[in-house]
Amino acid sequence: MQYGLQLFSVRDFTEKDLGGTVQKVAEMGYGLVEFAGFFGHSAEEVKKMLDANGLKASGTHSGADGLLPSNIGESIRYHKAIGCENYIIPGHDLSDSVKIDGFVELVNQAQPILAAEGIKLHYHNHSHEFFPNNDGQIIHEELQKRTSILFEIDTFWAFNAGLDPVELLEKLKDRIGVIHLKDGFKGGEGTSLGQGEAPVKEVLKKAKELGFTVVVESEGLSPDGLSESKRCIDFLKEVDGVL
């Protein structure tokens, strides 16, 4: 199975040397990368980095501002130029009903425009989307009901919120194409895969069963992002034959 890496995991290297970092990620054995910024590089430069290392862009974490009418055309052009079919909003301020209303309107307008160009729109959760906001709304439930946006479920943040991430993947399986596989301890401390208390193996087994793209994210930077990411892919290679 091909695994992806969310490049936020190696954020201590990407801003200084995106191309060199992408190369090192490929050498570890990752086949996909999910971008967390492009640091001034053109789409053409990014595509060359990917092609030179036999990688594909599984997605980008790109802000909701990129969906505004004044920006969506360039967002589409960039994603198509790097061969990326998944535009993933990494989070948004949805702390009250007015903000949710505005966001729902924006994504409901943007989603069909992206879809017509072969690009899927996703929302990536943290933990707070599963708790009441300032107006008592459960953000994730509002997005489930009021949009047809897809969900990139961050399985650690769901676990941190007290949910069973395996059950969540099953419940929302028709709205999911990509997940974040992540480990850590309740309270928000992230670790490399296999070093925390999240049910990583069970999540991976369910993701394989449902055919989701699995993207690793490791936030600890211990002692640096490349070391974290290497431990994660080594863990996956070890358990792959068992699950």
Secondary structure, DSSP 8 states (H G I E B T S, - for coil): ---EEEGGGGHHHHTT-HHHHHHHHHHHT--EEEES--TT--HHHHHHHHHHTT-EEEEEE--GGGGSTTTHHHHHHHHHHHT--EEEE------SHHHHHHHHHHHHHHHHHHHHTT-EEEEE--SGGGSB-TTS-BHHHHHHHH---EEEEEHHHHHHTT--HHHHHHHTGGG-SEEEE-EEETTTEEESTTSSSS-HHHHHHHHHHHT-EEEE-----SS-HHHHHHHHHHHHHHHHTT-
